[in-house]
Amino acid sequence: MLGASFLFATMGLCVKLASAHYGAAEIVMYRSLVGMLFIGVLMRSRGGTLRTGVPGMHFWRSVTGVVSLSLWFFAIGGLPLATAMTLNYMSSVWMAVFMIGGAVLAGGTRVDGRLLAAVLAGFAGVALVLRPTIGQQQLWHGLAGLLSGVLAALAYLQVTALGRTGEPGYRIVFYFSALGSVAGFAIALAAGLHGHSWRGASLLLAVGLLATTAQLMMTRAYAVGRTLSNAALQYTGIGFATAYGALWFDERLTPTALAGVGLIAAAGLSANLLRQRAGA
């Protein structure tokens, strides 16, 4: 998980650098194309198959994941790298929101006060992160980052549902990448495709390889490790992103923003722990 977090942060760095040459849809297209080819070769070498009995579930999971990824890449292009990473990592808090909403809709008379406190702490952290670090011209990027976290939480829930049907991870990732390639190409074609330079092409290839490798490592970590330990290590990605932002773009998080990052990480870990206990 630590390796996956580092690779995801490095991917974020490459996305931010590539944003100077390409639109978000183009980056999604190339990232997905590399991932699809990578997983396709891996699947063939292990004798896997793409045949599935739940195509509808794959479609909706892929739609949710691709829109989330597109919004995240758009946010990375216009926000400090650590800020964009933090907003996407709000997914754990949003999952807690869904749990509370589900309990209310199901007619529950009580809502876990600790879970509600974690959610409120997470939102307070967002307010602290956004207020000192983004200007008026970055508002849409900030909203896109927040929405990417909401959709990422939905995508994680859908992946869990697919896992319960017996779908292997490689098939879930393959269909997600396939839809990302098609959707990214369609949007990029309408907006206008950009030409390539050696630097641009190298960054796009790096984004695809880093993202796919990190995804496989994260899947492996959750398969063999403890959920709460993995969740804790996942937040090291914000630290890696902060270091990259300072080194490459001279981005500095204020003490207020750092306090917000800490609140979001604490809220996410608390929400993970409470969800795990509720599931048990």
Rosetta silent file (secondary structure, phi, psi, omega in degrees, C-alpha in Angstrom):
SEQUENCE: MLGASFLFATMGLCVKLASAHYGAAEIVMYRSLVGMLFIGVLMRSRGGTLRTGVPGMHFWRSVTGVVSLSLWFFAIGGLPLATAMTLNYMSSVWMAVFMIGGAVLAGGTRVDGRLLAAVLAGFAGVALVLRPTIGQQQLWHGLAGLLSGVLAALAYLQVTALGRTGEPGYRIVFYFSALGSVAGFAIALAAGLHGHSWRGASLLLAVGLLATTAQLMMTRAYAVGRTLSNAALQYTGIGFATAYGALWFDERLTPTALAGVGLIAAAGLSANLLRQRAGA
SCORE:     score description
SCORE:     0.000 S_00000001
   1 L     0.000  -37.464  177.977    0.000    0.000    0.000 S_00000001
   2 H   -62.656  -43.570  177.461    2.871    2.339    0.748 S_00000001
   3 H   -63.185  -41.278  179.608    4.301    1.655   -2.731 S_00000001
   4 H   -63.096  -41.901  179.652    0.875    2.147   -4.326 S_00000001
   5 H   -62.781  -40.988  178.123    0.441    5.501   -2.551 S_00000001
   6 H   -64.197  -43.053 -179.064    3.840    6.658   -3.775 S_00000001
   7 H   -68.125  -37.430  176.974    3.058    5.612   -7.360 S_00000001
   8 H   -64.277  -40.574  177.921   -0.353    7.319   -7.305 S_00000001
   9 H   -65.588  -39.584  177.471    1.274   10.544   -6.091 S_00000001
  10 H   -65.328  -38.147  174.710    3.920   10.223   -8.827 S_00000001
  11 H   -60.514  -42.546  178.169    1.127    9.670  -11.341 S_00000001
  12 H   -59.262  -40.289  176.443   -0.499   12.886  -10.062 S_00000001
  13 H   -60.172  -46.169 -179.671    2.782   14.724  -10.684 S_00000001
  14 H   -65.107  -36.713  177.295    2.896   13.389  -14.263 S_00000001
  15 H   -63.144  -44.282 -179.284   -0.764   14.349  -14.806 S_00000001
  16 H   -63.651  -41.096  177.952   -0.062   17.916  -13.657 S_00000001
  17 H   -67.422  -39.773 -179.441    2.968   18.157  -15.964 S_00000001
  18 H   -70.157  -23.942 -179.138    1.016   16.632  -18.870 S_00000001
  19 L   -63.070  -18.291  176.798   -1.843   19.126  -18.312 S_00000001
  20 L   -74.234  -16.236 -176.680    0.370   21.785  -19.886 S_00000001
  21 L  -116.393  -24.083 -172.702    0.189   19.851  -23.186 S_00000001
  22 L  -136.035  157.740  172.710   -3.129   17.937  -23.120 S_00000001
  23 L   -79.914  165.545 -178.192   -6.717   18.237  -21.912 S_00000001
  24 H   -59.935  -39.180 -178.585   -8.067   16.085  -19.078 S_00000001
  25 H   -64.203  -39.077  178.192  -10.037   13.879  -21.506 S_00000001
  26 H   -64.459  -42.293 -179.687   -6.901   13.122  -23.539 S_00000001
  27 H   -64.421  -41.094  176.509   -4.946   12.166  -20.424 S_00000001
  28 H   -60.747  -42.762 -179.185   -7.807    9.893  -19.324 S_00000001
  29 H   -59.873  -50.805 -177.457   -7.862    8.300  -22.786 S_00000001
  30 H   -70.128  -37.936  176.993   -4.148    7.499  -22.857 S_00000001
  31 H   -60.567  -42.821 -178.817   -4.057    6.451  -19.201 S_00000001
  32 H   -70.708  -37.826 -179.957   -6.964    4.056  -19.853 S_00000001
  33 H   -63.578  -45.625  177.536   -5.510    2.734  -23.101 S_00000001
  34 H   -61.918  -43.448  179.266   -2.200    1.839  -21.448 S_00000001
  35 H   -62.298  -42.189 -179.429   -4.082    0.239  -18.543 S_00000001
  36 H   -63.052  -44.120  179.311   -6.312   -1.785  -20.872 S_00000001
  37 H   -65.968  -42.408 -179.993   -3.325   -3.134  -22.833 S_00000001
  38 H   -59.925  -51.289 -178.330   -1.379   -3.857  -19.631 S_00000001
  39 H   -68.384  -35.795  178.662   -4.252   -5.760  -18.018 S_00000001
  40 H   -60.314  -44.938  178.452   -5.109   -7.492  -21.316 S_00000001
  41 H   -65.018  -42.876  179.712   -1.603   -8.947  -21.618 S_00000001
  42 H   -63.022  -41.062 -179.629   -1.610   -9.959  -17.941 S_00000001
  43 H   -64.314  -45.011 -179.399   -5.012  -11.606  -18.311 S_00000001
  44 H   -63.613  -38.510 -178.609   -3.977  -13.583  -21.393 S_00000001
  45 H   -67.528  -23.941 -178.441   -0.785  -14.805  -19.724 S_00000001
  46 L  -104.486    7.152  176.878   -2.842  -16.162  -16.799 S_00000001
  47 L    71.753   27.903  179.519   -5.590  -17.701  -18.892 S_00000001
  48 L   -79.906  173.754  179.649   -8.294  -15.260  -17.792 S_00000001
  49 L  -138.692  153.269  178.290  -11.467  -14.382  -19.680 S_00000001
  50 L   -92.980   -2.919 -178.569  -13.555  -11.256  -20.216 S_00000001
  51 L   -65.721  130.995 -177.856  -16.828  -13.185  -20.190 S_00000001
  52 L  -138.857  150.413  177.188  -19.090  -11.878  -17.443 S_00000001
  53 L   -96.694   -0.863 -177.800  -22.600  -12.514  -16.208 S_00000001
  54 L  -130.543   60.252 -177.762  -23.066   -8.966  -14.870 S_00000001
  55 H   -61.735  -34.576  179.944  -22.332   -6.581  -17.775 S_00000001
  56 H   -62.975  -40.783  178.943  -24.696   -3.940  -16.394 S_00000001
  57 H   -64.649  -40.250  177.214  -22.812   -3.744  -13.101 S_00000001
  58 H   -63.111  -40.381 -177.185  -19.516   -3.362  -14.978 S_00000001
  59 H   -62.470  -49.639 -177.011  -20.992   -0.603  -17.125 S_00000001
  60 H   -69.727  -35.735  175.646  -22.202    1.530  -14.222 S_00000001
  61 H   -63.467  -40.829 -178.907  -19.028    0.979  -12.192 S_00000001
  62 H   -67.803  -41.531  177.767  -16.969    1.999  -15.232 S_00000001
  63 H   -59.628  -48.692 -179.642  -19.079    5.101  -15.908 S_00000001
  64 H   -60.574  -45.655 -178.373  -18.751    6.229  -12.287 S_00000001
  65 H   -65.901  -40.391 -178.329  -15.021    5.539  -12.218 S_00000001
  66 H   -68.414  -42.428  178.058  -14.268    7.262  -15.533 S_00000001
  67 H   -63.972  -42.230  177.801  -16.202   10.425  -14.617 S_00000001
  68 H   -60.439  -45.260 -179.468  -14.459   10.500  -11.225 S_00000001
  69 H   -63.455  -41.549 -179.702  -11.047   10.068  -12.870 S_00000001
  70 H   -63.375  -44.400  178.878  -11.765   12.804  -15.425 S_00000001
  71 H   -64.177  -38.887  179.978  -12.826   15.274  -12.734 S_00000001
  72 H   -65.053  -45.300  179.186   -9.767   14.413  -10.651 S_00000001
  73 H   -62.886  -38.038  176.868   -7.368   14.965  -13.556 S_00000001
  74 H   -62.795  -42.463  179.437   -9.096   18.280  -14.295 S_00000001
  75 H   -64.820  -41.480  179.527   -8.654   19.289  -10.644 S_00000001
  76 H   -59.794  -37.419 -178.257   -4.979   18.290  -10.645 S_00000001
  77 H   -66.565  -24.644 -174.671   -4.378   20.542  -13.648 S_00000001
  78 H  -117.468   -4.182 -178.353   -5.704   23.635  -11.867 S_00000001
  79 L  -119.652  161.602  168.173   -5.022   23.123   -8.140 S_00000001
  80 L   -54.726  140.935 -173.090   -1.928   22.568   -5.998 S_00000001
  81 H   -56.431  -44.827 -178.624   -1.100   18.881   -6.288 S_00000001
  82 H   -64.566  -35.935  179.399   -1.556   18.126   -2.569 S_00000001
  83 H   -65.360  -45.865  179.784   -4.936   19.897   -2.531 S_00000001
  84 H   -62.900  -40.251  178.350   -6.234   17.891   -5.493 S_00000001
  85 H   -64.172  -42.736 -177.529   -5.019   14.640   -3.932 S_00000001
  86 H   -62.988  -43.528 -179.241   -6.646   15.501   -0.587 S_00000001
  87 H   -62.536  -38.286  178.199  -10.045   16.255   -2.149 S_00000001
  88 H   -69.743  -31.588 -179.843  -10.037   12.906   -3.946 S_00000001
  89 L   -76.059   -0.327  173.985   -9.077   11.130   -0.714 S_00000001
  90 L   -70.157   -2.735 -175.000  -12.324   12.427    0.817 S_00000001
  91 H   -56.335  -36.285  178.963  -13.920    9.269   -0.636 S_00000001
  92 H   -63.636  -38.159  178.520  -13.801    7.519    2.766 S_00000001
  93 H   -69.166  -40.248  178.494  -15.749   10.372    4.338 S_00000001
  94 H   -64.499  -34.879  175.867  -18.298   10.326    1.518 S_00000001
  95 H   -63.212  -35.980  175.535  -18.783    6.590    2.057 S_00000001
  96 H   -65.571  -37.803  176.079  -19.630    7.400    5.671 S_00000001
  97 H   -60.130  -43.406  179.151  -22.167    9.951    4.397 S_00000001
  98 H   -62.897  -38.567  178.454  -23.744    7.213    2.272 S_00000001
  99 H   -62.383  -44.281  179.563  -23.908    4.923    5.319 S_00000001
 100 H   -64.786  -45.438  179.045  -25.702    7.599    7.350 S_00000001
 101 H   -61.498  -40.005  178.472  -28.059    8.374    4.477 S_00000001
 102 H   -64.321  -39.347  179.288  -28.788    4.674    3.985 S_00000001
 103 H   -64.956  -40.283  179.328  -29.575    4.231    7.655 S_00000001
 104 H   -66.553  -44.911 -179.076  -31.986    7.188    7.580 S_00000001
 105 H   -66.033  -30.201  179.285  -33.719    5.990    4.406 S_00000001
 106 L   -79.250   -0.008  177.244  -34.037    2.500    5.877 S_00000001
 107 L    89.040   18.492  179.389  -35.967    3.977    8.808 S_00000001
 108 L   -66.283  138.820 -178.478  -33.201    3.792   11.385 S_00000001
 109 L   -88.013  -19.883 -178.547  -33.995    5.661   14.557 S_00000001
 110 L  -126.711  141.179  172.241  -30.363    6.214   15.547 S_00000001
 111 L  -114.404  132.230 -178.773  -27.355    7.435   13.633 S_00000001
 112 L   -57.626  115.228 -178.229  -23.924    6.581   15.026 S_00000001
 113 H   -61.799  -32.979  179.677  -22.755    9.848   16.577 S_00000001
 114 H   -67.419  -38.916  178.263  -19.109    8.922   16.069 S_00000001
 115 H   -66.565  -40.719  177.809  -19.667    8.415   12.343 S_00000001
 116 H   -63.228  -39.986  178.228  -21.478   11.746   12.121 S_00000001
 117 H   -64.131  -38.554  177.846  -18.588   13.426   13.970 S_00000001
 118 H   -62.801  -41.888  179.264  -16.107   11.911   11.484 S_00000001
 119 H   -63.133  -46.622 -179.700  -18.137   13.291    8.582 S_00000001
 120 H   -63.147  -38.531  177.767  -18.316   16.781   10.112 S_00000001
 121 H   -64.143  -39.215  178.150  -14.569   16.709   10.816 S_00000001
 122 H   -62.445  -43.762  179.066  -13.938   15.754    7.195 S_00000001
 123 H   -67.651  -35.570  175.474  -15.997   18.678    5.905 S_00000001
 124 H   -63.536  -39.472  177.244  -14.247   21.035    8.311 S_00000001
 125 H   -62.155  -40.698  177.993  -10.946   19.762    6.914 S_00000001
 126 H   -61.229  -44.188  179.739  -12.107   20.514    3.356 S_00000001
 127 H   -60.205  -40.499  179.755  -13.004   24.071    4.354 S_00000001
 128 H   -69.320  -36.367 -179.232   -9.543   24.569    5.864 S_00000001
 129 H   -71.289  -43.037 -173.604   -7.795   23.092    2.810 S_00000001
 130 H   -76.538  -40.228 -170.821   -9.741   25.047    0.194 S_00000001
 131 H   -59.617  -45.964 -176.995   -9.987   28.462    1.790 S_00000001
 132 H   -89.210   -8.899 -169.364   -6.287   29.393    1.893 S_00000001
 133 H  -110.249  -13.894  179.940   -5.079   27.454   -1.140 S_00000001
 134 L  -124.321  145.228  177.707   -7.416   28.233   -4.043 S_00000001
 135 L   -97.646  179.867 -178.173   -8.420   31.502   -5.633 S_00000001
 136 H   -59.137  -36.932 -177.698  -11.642   32.521   -7.351 S_00000001
 137 H   -72.000  -11.305 -179.689  -10.311   31.354  -10.719 S_00000001
 138 H  -103.423    8.558 -174.805   -9.747   27.858   -9.275 S_00000001
 139 H   -58.988  -45.370 -178.290  -13.271   27.407   -7.925 S_00000001
 140 H   -64.768  -34.729  177.135  -14.387   25.000  -10.664 S_00000001
 141 H   -66.576  -38.795  177.779  -11.274   22.910  -10.159 S_00000001
 142 H   -64.914  -43.114  177.685  -12.013   22.732   -6.437 S_00000001
 143 H   -64.337  -38.301  177.957  -15.612   21.657   -7.046 S_00000001
 144 H   -63.614  -40.200  178.220  -14.409   19.071   -9.568 S_00000001
 145 H   -63.525  -42.166  177.450  -11.992   17.672   -6.973 S_00000001
 146 H   -62.313  -46.309 -178.821  -14.756   17.392   -4.389 S_00000001
 147 H   -66.121  -31.977  177.706  -17.117   15.679   -6.836 S_00000001
 148 H   -62.669  -35.223  177.285  -14.358   13.271   -7.886 S_00000001
 149 H   -67.743  -39.783  177.587  -14.195   12.093   -4.268 S_00000001
 150 H   -60.573  -48.612 -177.616  -17.974   11.545   -4.148 S_00000001
 151 H   -70.135  -31.361  175.686  -17.918    9.476   -7.340 S_00000001
 152 H   -63.203  -38.970  177.512  -14.803    7.588   -6.214 S_00000001
 153 H   -63.115  -43.157  176.907  -16.732    6.493   -3.112 S_00000001
 154 H   -62.191  -40.552  179.745  -19.585    5.250   -5.304 S_00000001
 155 H   -63.530  -40.103  178.800  -17.101    3.421   -7.519 S_00000001
 156 H   -63.048  -40.487  177.797  -15.546    1.681   -4.489 S_00000001
 157 H   -63.577  -38.580  179.400  -18.992    0.521   -3.367 S_00000001
 158 H   -69.343  -36.100  176.243  -19.675   -0.817   -6.859 S_00000001
 159 H   -63.736  -40.755  177.147  -16.324   -2.644   -6.918 S_00000001
 160 H   -60.458  -44.138  179.397  -17.261   -4.260   -3.594 S_00000001
 161 H   -62.956  -41.022  177.986  -20.598   -5.354   -5.062 S_00000001
 162 H   -65.136  -39.075  178.198  -18.850   -6.812   -8.133 S_00000001
 163 H   -61.623  -35.119 -179.936  -16.400   -8.666   -5.893 S_00000001
 164 H   -70.849  -20.587  175.880  -19.305  -10.281   -4.064 S_00000001
 165 L   -84.023   -5.579  179.975  -20.587  -11.682   -7.369 S_00000001
 166 L    95.867    7.742  179.702  -17.212  -13.392   -7.885 S_00000001
 167 L   -71.123  129.051  178.799  -15.843  -11.004  -10.532 S_00000001
 168 L   -72.736  155.019 -177.256  -12.006  -10.992  -10.527 S_00000001
 169 H   -60.494  -38.168 -176.485  -10.180   -7.697  -10.106 S_00000001
 170 H   -63.751  -33.546 -179.518   -8.498   -7.808  -13.507 S_00000001
 171 H   -70.911  -38.395  177.853  -11.887   -7.948  -15.265 S_00000001
 172 H   -62.833  -46.251 -179.118  -13.196   -4.964  -13.301 S_00000001
 173 H   -66.803  -37.957 -178.199  -10.088   -2.921  -14.129 S_00000001
 174 H   -62.897  -48.604 -178.248  -10.150   -3.985  -17.800 S_00000001
 175 H   -67.062  -36.043  174.995  -13.725   -2.844  -18.432 S_00000001
 176 H   -60.495  -45.625 -179.783  -13.089    0.382  -16.537 S_00000001
 177 H   -67.382  -38.320 -179.751  -10.036    1.060  -18.714 S_00000001
 178 H   -62.391  -46.382  179.521  -11.886    0.120  -21.907 S_00000001
 179 H   -66.332  -36.993  177.672  -14.700    2.598  -21.227 S_00000001
 180 H   -62.415  -38.304  178.161  -12.165    5.255  -20.240 S_00000001
 181 H   -63.995  -46.562 -177.110  -10.381    4.802  -23.574 S_00000001
 182 H   -68.704  -49.097 -178.276  -13.599    5.132  -25.598 S_00000001
 183 H   -64.963  -42.858  178.830  -15.113    8.016  -23.594 S_00000001
 184 H   -61.603  -40.469  179.495  -11.810    9.895  -23.413 S_00000001
 185 H   -65.453  -43.533 -178.728  -11.309    9.571  -27.161 S_00000001
 186 H   -61.393  -45.846 -179.019  -14.839   10.790  -27.951 S_00000001
 187 H   -69.894  -42.285 -179.789  -14.528   13.881  -25.737 S_00000001
 188 H   -64.985  -36.358  179.152  -10.965   14.626  -26.824 S_00000001
 189 H   -65.780  -40.191  179.282  -11.946   14.297  -30.498 S_00000001
 190 H   -68.402  -36.431 -178.369  -14.785   16.779  -30.029 S_00000001
 191 H   -83.160  -21.119 -178.136  -12.534   19.219  -28.166 S_00000001
 192 L   109.053  116.849  179.787   -9.571   18.734  -30.508 S_00000001
 193 L   -78.332  145.544  178.662   -6.660   16.324  -30.169 S_00000001
 194 L   -98.012  152.234  174.402   -3.183   17.693  -29.521 S_00000001
 195 L   -74.355  169.879 -175.737    0.014   16.659  -31.251 S_00000001
 196 L  -110.527  147.860  165.236    2.786   14.851  -29.404 S_00000001
 197 L  -119.560  169.034  178.969    6.303   15.695  -28.353 S_00000001
 198 H   -60.816  -38.946  179.887    8.731   13.261  -26.786 S_00000001
 199 H   -65.307  -47.687 -178.822    8.124   14.889  -23.408 S_00000001
 200 H   -62.592  -46.018 -179.257    4.346   14.772  -23.727 S_00000001
 201 H   -63.822  -38.429  179.118    4.241   11.179  -24.964 S_00000001
 202 H   -64.829  -39.513  178.810    6.593   10.072  -22.181 S_00000001
 203 H   -65.714  -40.916  179.028    4.387   11.708  -19.547 S_00000001
 204 H   -64.361  -42.791  177.841    1.255   10.022  -20.939 S_00000001
 205 H   -62.992  -41.111  179.734    2.963    6.621  -20.956 S_00000001
 206 H   -63.461  -41.113  178.893    4.172    7.205  -17.397 S_00000001
 207 H   -58.569  -46.594 -178.791    0.648    8.113  -16.237 S_00000001
 208 H   -64.998  -45.911 -177.653   -0.752    4.855  -17.642 S_00000001
 209 H   -68.553  -42.414 -179.630    1.992    2.591  -16.302 S_00000001
 210 H   -64.629  -45.268 -177.835    2.110    4.228  -12.864 S_00000001
 211 H   -63.976  -44.510 -177.507   -1.667    4.173  -12.432 S_00000001
 212 H   -67.735  -43.103  178.532   -2.071    0.539  -13.507 S_00000001
 213 H   -63.240  -43.522  179.349    0.850   -0.700  -11.400 S_00000001
 214 H   -63.608  -38.659  179.958   -0.403    1.231   -8.376 S_00000001
 215 H   -63.181  -42.199  178.960   -3.916   -0.155   -8.873 S_00000001
 216 H   -66.435  -40.430  179.341   -2.606   -3.729   -8.917 S_00000001
 217 H   -65.815  -40.420  179.524   -0.461   -3.109   -5.822 S_00000001
 218 H   -65.941  -41.115  177.555   -3.391   -1.567   -3.951 S_00000001
 219 H   -59.967  -42.815  178.985   -5.636   -4.505   -4.887 S_00000001
 220 H   -64.772  -40.486 -179.437   -2.995   -6.900   -3.590 S_00000001
 221 H   -61.651  -44.491 -179.556   -2.598   -4.907   -0.377 S_00000001
 222 H   -71.571  -23.757  179.471   -6.317   -5.051    0.401 S_00000001
 223 H   -74.011  -34.696 -173.351   -6.386   -8.773   -0.465 S_00000001
 224 H  -114.637  -13.971 -175.032   -3.674   -9.769    2.028 S_00000001
 225 L  -104.310 -178.620  177.851   -3.423   -6.882    4.518 S_00000001
 226 L   -85.893  136.636 -174.718   -5.566   -5.335    7.221 S_00000001
 227 H   -58.548  -46.745 -176.515   -8.140   -2.852    5.994 S_00000001
 228 H   -68.126  -38.644  177.152   -7.433   -0.185    8.600 S_00000001
 229 H   -63.257  -42.024  178.330   -3.656   -0.438    8.167 S_00000001
 230 H   -63.375  -42.029  179.929   -4.058   -0.085    4.418 S_00000001
 231 H   -61.974  -40.119  179.209   -6.341    2.914    4.854 S_00000001
 232 H   -64.689  -45.698 -179.345   -3.773    4.583    7.119 S_00000001
 233 H   -66.758  -28.893 -179.042   -0.925    3.964    4.680 S_00000001
 234 H   -61.181  -33.427 -177.809   -3.041    5.225    1.785 S_00000001
 235 L   -72.502   -9.312  174.248   -3.016    8.730    3.267 S_00000001
 236 H   -65.147  -19.045  177.512    0.786    8.867    2.898 S_00000001
 237 H   -58.985  -32.950  177.699   -0.032    9.704   -0.738 S_00000001
 238 H   -65.854  -39.411  177.592   -0.956   13.224    0.426 S_00000001
 239 H   -63.901  -44.053  177.503    2.508   13.555    1.987 S_00000001
 240 H   -61.649  -42.538 -179.792    4.204   12.407   -1.222 S_00000001
 241 H   -64.480  -38.364  177.911    2.055   14.834   -3.243 S_00000001
 242 H   -62.051  -42.849  178.670    2.946   17.686   -0.878 S_00000001
 243 H   -64.752  -43.383  178.256    6.656   16.967   -1.379 S_00000001
 244 H   -61.531  -44.401 -179.391    6.256   16.809   -5.172 S_00000001
 245 H   -60.808  -39.435  179.869    4.321   20.085   -5.192 S_00000001
 246 H   -69.592  -40.308 -175.937    7.024   21.829   -3.175 S_00000001
 247 H   -75.470  -42.218 -173.247    9.898   20.470   -5.283 S_00000001
 248 H   -92.250  -35.578 -171.416    8.433   20.868   -8.788 S_00000001
 249 H  -121.980    6.571 -179.775    5.985   23.765   -8.520 S_00000001
 250 L    55.743   37.717  177.906    7.097   25.631   -5.391 S_00000001
 251 L   -87.268  132.754  179.461    3.690   24.958   -3.811 S_00000001
 252 L  -127.181  124.627  175.081    3.513   25.483   -0.075 S_00000001
 253 L   -81.825  133.391  177.486    0.579   24.461    2.113 S_00000001
 254 L   -71.692  162.685  176.170   -0.185   26.951    4.872 S_00000001
 255 H   -55.774  -35.706  178.244   -0.470   25.750    8.481 S_00000001
 256 H   -63.617  -44.846  179.742   -4.256   26.084    8.152 S_00000001
 257 H   -65.193  -39.018  177.938   -4.300   23.863    5.074 S_00000001
 258 H   -63.487  -37.816  176.089   -2.043   21.315    6.776 S_00000001
 259 H   -62.955  -38.334  177.669   -4.461   21.226    9.709 S_00000001
 260 H   -64.664  -41.573  176.602   -7.246   20.558    7.208 S_00000001
 261 H   -59.131  -44.050  178.994   -5.299   17.671    5.660 S_00000001
 262 H   -62.065  -40.130  178.491   -4.846   16.212    9.139 S_00000001
 263 H   -63.929  -43.557 -179.715   -8.569   16.517    9.864 S_00000001
 264 H   -64.298  -43.678  179.155   -9.500   14.787    6.597 S_00000001
 265 H   -62.782  -44.226  179.205   -7.034   11.950    7.213 S_00000001
 266 H   -64.013  -40.670  179.494   -8.303   11.477   10.789 S_00000001
 267 H   -65.035  -42.781  179.492  -11.918   11.587    9.605 S_00000001
 268 H   -63.449  -42.332  178.838  -11.234    9.059    6.843 S_00000001
 269 H   -66.248  -41.591  178.621   -9.478    6.654    9.198 S_00000001
 270 H   -63.336  -42.828  179.820  -12.241    6.966   11.796 S_00000001
 271 H   -63.428  -40.412  177.352  -14.901    6.362    9.147 S_00000001
 272 H   -60.952  -45.811 -178.750  -13.010    3.276    7.909 S_00000001
 273 H   -63.029  -44.904 -178.785  -12.749    1.874   11.430 S_00000001
 274 H   -67.728  -37.607  177.186  -16.436    2.481   12.206 S_00000001
 275 H   -65.112  -39.911  179.788  -17.559    0.987    8.877 S_00000001
 276 H   -62.819  -42.620  179.677  -15.388   -2.068    9.504 S_00000001
 277 H   -67.425  -38.197  179.384  -16.923   -2.571   12.964 S_00000001
 278 H   -65.649  -39.459  177.940  -20.432   -2.062   11.585 S_00000001
 279 H   -65.235  -38.824  178.518  -19.755   -4.641    8.887 S_00000001
 280 L   -65.635    0.000    0.000  -18.474   -7.122   11.478 S_00000001
